[in-house]
């Protein structure tokens, strides 16, 4: 029979310190800051657990405390860098904006110009529609929408002649 496995000693905090140093190395770069944030949070959790299990004062407790401090520093630095990079904190860019919002007068002018350019086509389409559906509209009183010009109704219904053409 195999001997029962020995109980694992409490974590020393070295792994947490390693992760905290990795998070600190990643927290200064905008591309690596998300990784630094995640690794820093994981290192803080590991360091906190190691600090709780370390017991009395000693080397294990100092390593765990250092890991906790470094990981929290990395988390704060990564979060700050991400906020600054996203433009939510402390950023007031000089110069003109890339996209400038139109004033209501400019919007009205653009829409009026587009309406004038398309007026002949819209009137021609309206006249053609009235010409094709004018008799039906007169019969039905104009209240209901007219059927399609081919008399087929909805696009999903079968043709009146059973499909033979």
DRENDREN-527993 format. One line per field, with one value per atom (N, C-alpha, C): z, x, y; atom name. Coordinates in steps of 0.05 Angstrom, whole numbers, plus 32768, in hexadecimal, padded with zeros to 4 digits. Atoms other than C-alpha are relative to their C-alpha. Example, Ala and Ser with C-alpha at 12.3 -4.5 7.8 and 13.67 -1.06 7.14 Angstrom:
REM residues 2
pz: [8000 / 809C / 8000 / 7FFF / 808F / 800E] $
px: [8012 / 80F6 / 8012 / 7FF0 / 8111 / 7FF1] $
py: [7FE8 / 7FA6 / 8018 / 7FE8 / 7FEB / 8016] $
at: [N / CA / C / N / CA / C] $
END
This chain:
REM residues 165
pz: [8000 / 8000 / 8000 / 8001 / 7FF2 / 8019 / 7FE8 / 802B / 7FF8 / 8007 / 8030 / 7FFA / 8007 / 8010 / 8017 / 7FEB / 803E / 7FFC / 8002 / 804E / 7FF4 / 800D / 8023 / 8014 / 7FEE / 8049 / 7FF7 / 8008 / 8049 / 7FEB / 8015 / 800D / 800B / 7FF5 / 8017 / 7FF5 / 800C / 7FEB / 7FE9 / 8016 / 7FB9 / 7FE5 / 8019 / 7F81 / 7FFD / 8001 / 7F93 / 7FFA / 8005 / 7F93 / 7FE3 / 801D / 7F4E / 7FEE / 8010 / 7F33 / 8003 / 7FFB / 7F53 / 7FF0 / 8011 / 7F31 / 7FE2 / 801C / 7EEF / 7FFA / 8003 / 7EF8 / 7FFF / 8000 / 7F08 / 7FE6 / 801A / 7EC9 / 7FEA / 8015 / 7EA0 / 8003 / 7FFB / 7EBF / 7FF3 / 800B / 7E9B / 7FE2 / 801D / 7E53 / 7FFB / 8005 / 7E38 / 7FF4 / 800C / 7E11 / 8015 / 7FEC / 7E4D / 801A / 7FE7 / 7E83 / 8007 / 7FF8 / 7E7F / 800D / 7FF4 / 7E8C / 801B / 7FE6 / 7EC4 / 8015 / 7FEE / 7EE3 / 800A / 7FF9 / 7EE1 / 8011 / 7FF1 / 7EF9 / 801B / 7FE7 / 7F2F / 8014 / 7FEF / 7F4A / 800A / 7FF8 / 7F4A / 8014 / 7FED / 7F6D / 801B / 7FE7 / 7FA1 / 8010 / 7FF3 / 7FB0 / 800C / 7FF7 / 7FB5 / 8018 / 7FEA / 7FE1 / 801A / 7FE9 / 800F / 800D / 7FF5 / 8017 / 800E / 7FF4 / 8025 / 801A / 7FE8 / 8057 / 8017 / 7FEB / 807D / 800B / 7FF8 / 807F / 800C / 7FF8 / 8090 / 801E / 7FE3 / 80D9 / 800C / 7FF1 / 8106 / 7FEE / 8010 / 80F0 / 7FF7 / 800C / 80C5 / 7FE3 / 801C / 8080 / 7FED / 8010 / 8063 / 7FFF / 7FFE / 807B / 7FF1 / 800E / 805F / 7FE2 / 801C / 801B / 7FF7 / 8007 / 801A / 8001 / 7FFE / 8031 / 7FE9 / 8017 / 7FFB / 7FE7 / 8017 / 7FC7 / 7FFF / 7FFF / 7FDE / 7FF9 / 8006 / 7FDC / 7FE2 / 801C / 7F97 / 7FED / 8011 / 7F7A / 8001 / 7FFF / 7F93 / 7FF1 / 800F / 7F76 / 7FE2 / 801C / 7F33 / 7FF7 / 8007 / 7F34 / 7FFD / 8001 / 7F42 / 7FE7 / 8017 / 7F0D / 7FE6 / 8018 / 7ED9 / 7FFB / 8003 / 7EE7 / 7FF8 / 8007 / 7EE4 / 7FE3 / 801B / 7EA3 / 7FEC / 8012 / 7E84 / 7FFF / 8000 / 7E9A / 7FF0 / 800F / 7E7E / 7FE2 / 801C / 7E3D / 7FF3 / 800B / 7E34 / 7FFF / 8002 / 7E3D / 8015 / 7FEC / 7E7A / 8017 / 7FE9 / 7EAB / 7FF6 / 8004 / 7EA4 / 7FE4 / 801C / 7E58 / 7FF4 / 800F / 7E35 / 7FE7 / 8018 / 7DEE / 7FF3 / 800E / 7DCB / 7FE3 / 801C / 7D87 / 7FFA / 800A / 7D5E / 8003 / 7FFF / 7D68 / 7FE4 / 801A / 7D31 / 7FF3 / 800A / 7D29 / 800F / 7FF5 / 7D34 / 7FFC / 8002 / 7D43 / 7FF0 / 8010 / 7D14 / 8011 / 7FF2 / 7D2D / 7FF4 / 800B / 7D24 / 7FE5 / 801A / 7CEC / 7FEA / 8014 / 7CC7 / 7FF9 / 8005 / 7CCE / 7FEF / 800F / 7CB4 / 7FE3 / 801A / 7C79 / 7FEF / 800E / 7C66 / 7FF9 / 8006 / 7C6B / 7FEB / 8014 / 7C43 / 7FE4 / 8019 / 7C0D / 7FF4 / 8009 / 7C0A / 7FF7 / 8008 / 7C06 / 7FE5 / 801A / 7BCB / 7FEA / 8015 / 7BA6 / 7FF9 / 8005 / 7BAD / 7FFA / 8004 / 7BA3 / 7FE6 / 801A / 7B58 / 8001 / 7FFF / 7B65 / 8012 / 7FEE / 7BA0 / 7FF4 / 800D / 7B79 / 7FEA / 8015 / 7B3E / 800B / 7FF4 / 7B6B / 800C / 7FF6 / 7B8D / 7FEA / 8016 / 7B4A / 7FF4 / 800B / 7B31 / 8013 / 7FEC / 7B71 / 7FFE / 8002 / 7B6B / 7FE6 / 8019 / 7B22 / 8001 / 7FFF / 7B31 / 8013 / 7FEC / 7B6E / 8002 / 7FFE / 7B61 / 7FFF / 8002 / 7B4B / 8019 / 7FE7 / 7B88 / 8017 / 7FEA / 7BB6 / 7FFE / 8002 / 7B9A / 8008 / 7FF9 / 7BA4 / 801E / 7FE3 / 7BEB / 8011 / 7FF1 / 7C01 / 800A / 7FF9 / 7C0B / 801C / 7FE4 / 7C54 / 8003 / 7FFD / 7C4C / 7FEC / 8013 / 7C2C / 7FE8 / 8019 / 7BE4 / 7FFF / 8004 / 7BCF / 7FED / 8012 / 7BA9 / 7FE3 / 801B / 7B5F / 7FF1 / 800E / 7B49 / 800C / 7FF3 / 7B77 / 8012 / 7FF0 / 7B9E / 801D / 7FE3 / 7BE2 / 800D / 7FF1 / 7C14 / 7FF0 / 800F / 7BFB / 8006 / 7FF9 / 7C1E / 7FF6 / 8009 / 7C01 / 7FE4 / 801A / 7BC5 / 7FEB / 8015 / 7B82 / 7FFD / 8002 / 7B73 / 7FEB / 8015 / 7B35 / 8007 / 7FF7 / 7B5E / 7FF7 / 8007 / 7B44 / 7FE2 / 801C / 7AFA / 7FF1 / 8010 / 7ACB / 7FE4] $
px: [8010 / 8000 / 8011 / 7FF1 / 8016 / 7FFA / 8004 / 8020 / 7FEE / 8012 / 7FEC / 8012 / 7FF0 / 8004 / 8003 / 7FFB / 8023 / 7FF0 / 8010 / 7FFB / 8012 / 7FF1 / 8010 / 8005 / 7FFB / 8032 / 7FF0 / 800F / 800E / 8010 / 7FF1 / 801F / 8012 / 7FEC / 805D / 7FFD / 8003 / 8048 / 8013 / 7FED / 8080 / 7FF2 / 800F / 804F / 7FF1 / 800F / 8026 / 8014 / 7FEC / 8066 / 8008 / 7FF9 / 8078 / 7FEA / 8016 / 8033 / 7FFE / 8001 / 8035 / 8016 / 7FEA / 8078 / 7FF8 / 8009 / 805B / 7FEB / 8014 / 801F / 800C / 7FF3 / 804C / 800F / 7FF2 / 8074 / 7FED / 8014 / 8034 / 7FF0 / 8013 / 8011 / 8007 / 7FF8 / 8037 / 7FF9 / 8004 / 8026 / 7FE2 / 801D / 7FE0 / 7FF6 / 8008 / 7FDF / 8000 / 7FFE / 7FF4 / 7FF2 / 800D / 7FCF / 7FE7 / 8016 / 7F90 / 800B / 7FF3 / 7FBD / 800B / 7FF6 / 7FDF / 7FEB / 8016 / 7F9C / 7FF6 / 800A / 7F85 / 8014 / 7FEB / 7FC8 / 8003 / 7FFE / 7FCB / 7FEB / 8016 / 7F87 / 8005 / 7FFA / 7F9A / 8017 / 7FE9 / 7FDC / 7FF7 / 800A / 7FB7 / 7FF0 / 800F / 7F88 / 8013 / 7FEC / 7FC3 / 800F / 7FF0 / 7FEA / 7FEF / 8011 / 7FAE / 7FFD / 8003 / 7FA4 / 801A / 7FE6 / 7FEF / 8004 / 7FFD / 7FEE / 7FEF / 8011 / 7FB4 / 800B / 7FF6 / 7FD5 / 801C / 7FE4 / 801B / 8003 / 7FFE / 800B / 800F / 7FF2 / 803A / 8014 / 7FED / 8070 / 8017 / 7FEB / 80A7 / 8004 / 7FF9 / 80C3 / 7FE8 / 8017 / 8084 / 7FEC / 8012 / 805A / 800A / 7FF5 / 8089 / 7FFE / 8003 / 8089 / 7FE3 / 801D / 803D / 7FF7 / 8007 / 8037 / 800B / 7FF4 / 8067 / 7FF1 / 8010 / 8040 / 7FE6 / 801A / 7FFF / 8003 / 7FFB / 801B / 8006 / 7FF8 / 803B / 7FE8 / 8016 / 7FFD / 7FEA / 8014 / 7FCF / 800B / 7FF5 / 7FFF / 7FFD / 8003 / 7FFE / 7FE3 / 801C / 7FB2 / 7FF8 / 8007 / 7FAB / 800E / 7FF3 / 7FDF / 7FF4 / 800D / 7FBF / 7FE5 / 801A / 7F7A / 8002 / 7FFC / 7F93 / 8009 / 7FF6 / 7FB8 / 7FE9 / 8016 / 7F7A / 7FEC / 8013 / 7F4E / 800B / 7FF4 / 7F7F / 8001 / 7FFF / 7F87 / 7FE5 / 801B / 7F3C / 7FF6 / 8008 / 7F37 / 7FEC / 8014 / 7F0B / 800B / 7FF4 / 7F3C / 8017 / 7FEA / 7F68 / 8009 / 7FF7 / 7F69 / 7FEF / 800D / 7F58 / 8011 / 7FEF / 7F72 / 7FFE / 8000 / 7F87 / 7FF7 / 8007 / 7F6F / 7FE3 / 801B / 7F30 / 7FF9 / 8008 / 7F08 / 8000 / 8000 / 7F0C / 7FE5 / 801C / 7EC0 / 7FF3 / 800E / 7E9A / 7FE2 / 801D / 7E50 / 7FF5 / 800C / 7E24 / 7FEC / 8014 / 7DFA / 7FE4 / 801A / 7DAE / 7FFC / 8003 / 7DB3 / 800E / 7FF1 / 7DE7 / 7FF0 / 8010 / 7DBC / 7FE8 / 8017 / 7D7F / 8008 / 7FF6 / 7DA7 / 8006 / 7FF9 / 7DC2 / 7FE7 / 8018 / 7D7E / 7FEF / 8010 / 7D5C / 800D / 7FF2 / 7D91 / 7FFB / 8005 / 7D88 / 7FE3 / 801C / 7D3C / 7FFC / 8002 / 7D43 / 800C / 7FF3 / 7D73 / 7FEF / 800F / 7D44 / 7FE3 / 801C / 7D02 / 7FF5 / 800B / 7CF9 / 7FFD / 8003 / 7D07 / 7FEA / 8016 / 7CD8 / 7FE5 / 801A / 7CA0 / 7FFA / 8004 / 7CAB / 7FF7 / 8007 / 7CA7 / 7FE4 / 801B / 7C68 / 7FEC / 8012 / 7C47 / 7FFD / 8002 / 7C58 / 7FF0 / 800F / 7C3D / 7FE3 / 801C / 7BFD / 7FF4 / 800A / 7BF7 / 7FFA / 8003 / 7C00 / 7FE9 / 8014 / 7BD2 / 7FE9 / 8014 / 7BA5 / 7FE3 / 801B / 7B67 / 7FF8 / 8006 / 7B6B / 7FFB / 8003 / 7B73 / 7FE5 / 801A / 7B35 / 7FE9 / 8015 / 7B0C / 7FFF / 7FFF / 7B24 / 7FFD / 8004 / 7B1A / 801A / 7FE6 / 7B65 / 8008 / 7FF9 / 7B64 / 8014 / 7FEE / 7B87 / 8017 / 7FEA / 7BCB / 7FFA / 8006 / 7BC8 / 8011 / 7FF2 / 7BDD / 8018 / 7FE9 / 7C1D / 7FF7 / 8009 / 7C1A / 7FF9 / 8007 / 7C18 / 7FE7 / 8018 / 7BDC / 8006 / 7FF9 / 7C02 / 7FFE / 8002 / 7BFB / 801B / 7FE7 / 7C30 / 8014 / 7FEB / 7C72 / 8001 / 7FFF / 7C69 / 7FE7 / 8018 / 7C24 / 8004 / 7FFE / 7C1B / 7FF2 / 800E / 7C07 / 7FE3 / 801D / 7BBC / 7FFC / 8004 / 7BC6 / 800F / 7FF4 / 7BEA / 801D / 7FE4 / 7C2F / 8005 / 7FFC / 7C23 / 8002 / 7FFC / 7C3E / 8006] $
py: [7FE9 / 8000 / 8019 / 7FE7 / 8046 / 8010 / 7FEF / 8076 / 8017 / 7FE9 / 80AD / 8019 / 7FE9 / 80ED / 8013 / 7FED / 811F / 8019 / 7FE8 / 815C / 8016 / 7FEA / 8197 / 8016 / 7FE9 / 81CF / 8018 / 7FE8 / 8211 / 8010 / 7FF1 / 823D / 8015 / 7FED / 8267 / 801C / 7FE5 / 82A1 / 8005 / 7FFC / 8297 / 8001 / 7FFF / 8287 / 801A / 7FE7 / 82C4 / 8017 / 7FEB / 82EE / 7FFF / 8002 / 82D3 / 800C / 7FF5 / 82E3 / 801F / 7FE3 / 8328 / 800F / 7FF4 / 8337 / 7FFF / 8001 / 831F / 8015 / 7FEC / 834C / 801C / 7FE6 / 8386 / 8005 / 7FFD / 8379 / 8007 / 7FFC / 837B / 8019 / 7FEB / 83B6 / 801B / 7FE6 / 83EE / 8002 / 8001 / 83D9 / 7FFE / 8001 / 83E8 / 7FE6 / 801A / 83A6 / 7FEA / 8015 / 837D / 8006 / 7FF7 / 83A4 / 7FEE / 8012 / 8377 / 7FE6 / 8018 / 833A / 8007 / 7FF8 / 8360 / 8003 / 7FFD / 836F / 7FE5 / 801A / 8327 / 7FF1 / 800E / 830A / 800E / 7FF2 / 8340 / 7FF8 / 8009 / 832D / 7FE4 / 801C / 82E3 / 8000 / 7FFF / 82F4 / 800A / 7FF5 / 831D / 7FEA / 8016 / 82E2 / 7FEC / 8013 / 82B2 / 800B / 7FF4 / 82E2 / 8002 / 7FFE / 82ED / 7FE5 / 801B / 82A2 / 7FF8 / 8007 / 8299 / 800F / 7FEF / 82D2 / 7FF5 / 800B / 82B3 / 7FE6 / 801A / 826F / 8001 / 7FFE / 8288 / 7FFF / 8001 / 828D / 8018 / 7FEB / 82B5 / 800E / 7FF1 / 82E5 / 7FEE / 8010 / 82CA / 8006 / 7FFC / 82C5 / 7FFB / 8006 / 82A6 / 8017 / 7FE9 / 82DF / 8018 / 7FE9 / 8313 / 7FFD / 8006 / 82F2 / 8004 / 7FFE / 82EE / 801D / 7FE4 / 8336 / 8010 / 7FF2 / 834E / 7FF9 / 8008 / 8326 / 800F / 7FF2 / 8345 / 801D / 7FE3 / 838C / 8004 / 7FFD / 8383 / 7FFA / 8006 / 8362 / 8016 / 7FEA / 8399 / 8019 / 7FEA / 83CD / 7FFA / 8007 / 83A8 / 8003 / 7FFD / 83A5 / 801D / 7FE4 / 83EF / 800D / 7FF4 / 8402 / 7FF6 / 800A / 83D5 / 800D / 7FF4 / 83F0 / 801E / 7FE4 / 8438 / 8003 / 7FFF / 842B / 7FFA / 8006 / 840C / 8017 / 7FEA / 8446 / 8018 / 7FEA / 8479 / 7FFA / 8007 / 8453 / 8001 / 7FFF / 844E / 801C / 7FE4 / 8499 / 8008 / 7FFA / 8497 / 8011 / 7FF2 / 84B7 / 8011 / 7FEE / 84F4 / 8005 / 7FFC / 84F9 / 8016 / 7FEB / 8539 / 8005 / 7FFF / 8532 / 801C / 7FE5 / 8573 / 7FFD / 7FFF / 8587 / 7FFA / 8005 / 857B / 7FE3 / 801C / 853C / 7FF4 / 800E / 8508 / 8001 / 7FFF / 8506 / 8017 / 7FE9 / 8546 / 7FFD / 8003 / 8544 / 8018 / 7FEB / 856C / 800F / 7FF0 / 85A5 / 7FFA / 8004 / 85A1 / 800E / 7FF1 / 85D5 / 7FF1 / 800F / 85AB / 7FE7 / 8018 / 856C / 8007 / 7FF8 / 8591 / 8007 / 7FF9 / 85AD / 7FE7 / 8018 / 8568 / 7FF0 / 800F / 8546 / 800E / 7FF2 / 857D / 7FFD / 8004 / 8576 / 7FE5 / 801B / 852B / 7FFD / 8001 / 8534 / 800D / 7FF3 / 8564 / 7FEF / 8010 / 8536 / 7FE7 / 8018 / 84FA / 8005 / 7FFB / 851D / 7FF5 / 800B / 850C / 7FE1 / 801D / 84C2 / 7FF7 / 8007 / 84BF / 8006 / 7FF9 / 84E2 / 7FEC / 8013 / 84B3 / 7FE5 / 801A / 8476 / 8001 / 7FFD / 8491 / 7FFF / 8000 / 849E / 7FE4 / 801B / 8458 / 7FEE / 8010 / 8439 / 8006 / 7FF8 / 8460 / 7FF6 / 8009 / 844D / 7FE2 / 801D / 8403 / 7FF7 / 8008 / 8401 / 8014 / 7FEB / 843C / 7FF5 / 800A / 8414 / 7FF1 / 800F / 83E6 / 8013 / 7FED / 8421 / 800D / 7FF3 / 8441 / 7FED / 8013 / 8401 / 7FFB / 8007 / 83F2 / 8018 / 7FE8 / 8439 / 800D / 7FF4 / 8446 / 7FFB / 8005 / 842E / 7FEA / 8016 / 83EC / 8002 / 7FFF / 83E5 / 7FEF / 800E / 83CF / 7FE7 / 8019 / 8389 / 8005 / 7FFE / 837D / 8003 / 7FFC / 8391 / 7FE7 / 8019 / 8348 / 7FF2 / 800B / 833B / 7FE9 / 8018 / 8306 / 8004 / 7FFC / 8326 / 7FFD / 8004 / 8311 / 7FF0 / 800E / 82F7 / 7FE2 / 801C / 82B4 / 7FF1 / 800E / 82A4 / 7FF4 / 800D / 8276 / 8011 / 7FF2 / 8294 / 7FF6 / 8007 / 8294 / 7FEA / 8014 / 8267 / 7FE6 / 8019 / 8231 / 7FFE / 8000 / 8243 / 7FFA / 8006 / 8231 / 801A / 7FE8 / 8265 / 7FFA] $
at: [N / CA / C / N / CA / C / N / CA / C / N / CA / C / N / CA / C / N / CA / C / N / CA / C / N / CA / C / N / CA / C / N / CA / C / N / CA / C / N / CA / C / N / CA / C / N / CA / C / N / CA / C / N / CA / C / N / CA / C / N / CA / C / N / CA / C / N / CA / C / N / CA / C / N / CA / C / N / CA / C / N / CA / C / N / CA / C / N / CA / C / N / CA / C / N / CA / C / N / CA / C / N / CA / C / N / CA / C / N / CA / C / N / CA / C / N / CA / C / N / CA / C / N / CA / C / N / CA / C / N / CA / C / N / CA / C / N / CA / C / N / CA / C / N / CA / C / N / CA / C / N / CA / C / N / CA / C / N / CA / C / N / CA / C / N / CA / C / N / CA / C / N / CA / C / N / CA / C / N / CA / C / N / CA / C / N / CA / C / N / CA / C / N / CA / C / N / CA / C / N / CA / C / N / CA / C / N / CA / C / N / CA / C / N / CA / C / N / CA / C / N / CA / C / N / CA / C / N / CA / C / N / CA / C / N / CA / C / N / CA / C / N / CA / C / N / CA / C / N / CA / C / N / CA / C / N / CA / C / N / CA / C / N / CA / C / N / CA / C / N / CA / C / N / CA / C / N / CA / C / N / CA / C / N / CA / C / N / CA / C / N / CA / C / N / CA / C / N / CA / C / N / CA / C / N / CA / C / N / CA / C / N / CA / C / N / CA / C / N / CA / C / N / CA / C / N / CA / C / N / CA / C / N / CA / C / N / CA / C / N / CA / C / N / CA / C / N / CA / C / N / CA / C / N / CA / C / N / CA / C / N / CA / C / N / CA / C / N / CA / C / N / CA / C / N / CA / C / N / CA / C / N / CA / C / N / CA / C / N / CA / C / N / CA / C / N / CA / C / N / CA / C / N / CA / C / N / CA / C / N / CA / C / N / CA / C / N / CA / C / N / CA / C / N / CA / C / N / CA / C / N / CA / C / N / CA / C / N / CA / C / N / CA / C / N / CA / C / N / CA / C / N / CA / C / N / CA / C / N / CA / C / N / CA / C / N / CA / C / N / CA / C / N / CA / C / N / CA / C / N / CA / C / N / CA / C / N / CA / C / N / CA / C / N / CA / C / N / CA / C / N / CA / C / N / CA / C / N / CA / C / N / CA / C / N / CA / C / N / CA / C / N / CA / C / N / CA / C / N / CA / C / N / CA / C / N / CA / C / N / CA / C / N / CA / C / N / CA / C / N / CA / C / N / CA / C / N / CA / C / N / CA / C / N / CA / C / N / CA / C / N / CA / C / N / CA / C] $
END
